[in-house]
Structure formats: C-alpha cells, structure tokens
C-alpha cells in the first residue's frame, strides 16, 4: 500500500544504526511532520538505509509531501507498525507557469498597404 501526505516538518531525529542478529548493518532516521488538515496530525516517518539521504538539506518548518508505505510485523505476540518513507517532495514555485507578458497597442503589426497586395506572385 503506497500513500502520500503533505505537511510541515516538525522535527528531524538523529540517525540510528546497528547490526542485526544476522550480522547485517542497518541505519535509519526518523522525522515528524504535521499534516495540513482541518485537524492537523503529527506523523513520524522512518527512512531506512540509503533513503536517509532524502532528508538531507531539509529542516524544521519546511513544507513537504511524503510518499510512504505502511508495514506491520508481529514479534512475541505483539504487532509493531512502521511508516516507511520512500520519497520526499518539496513544493516548488517552478511548476507555476509565468503569466504571459502584458498586451500593448504597439504589439499589433501595421496594416499592409493596399497596393502591396498586387505584388503577390500568385
């Protein structure tokens, strides 16, 4: 299941890393956004491995749109949930087209002279 939500970055937590029982190294970083709804909610997202680079250059207060997957897993009879971010977009003004230049009377080409019509080759 892939979803997206817009909001403002509230907090960027420190990266964490370790070694799994299987001997594989892992790293993750979490960040929190506040949604832009009538009743705003705070959501904590997790970035794993090379996805941590998605948060570089971002800071608290910035507007973002986060694409994520929900994942649940069972451990010792309890269920744990992850909100795994896989894409972070920053809204830009580049997508807004520039308005056309203002129309001026001097932009109208002059009317052709009447005798120039007889100079046509056809």
PyMOL commands that set and color helices and strands:
alter all, ss='L'
color gray80, all
select helices_A, chain A and resi 49-55+105-107+114-119
alter helices_A, ss='H'
color red, helices_A
select strands_A, chain A and resi 2-12+16-19+25-35+42-48+63-75+78-89
alter strands_A, ss='S'
color yellow, strands_A
deselect
rebuild
show_as cartoon
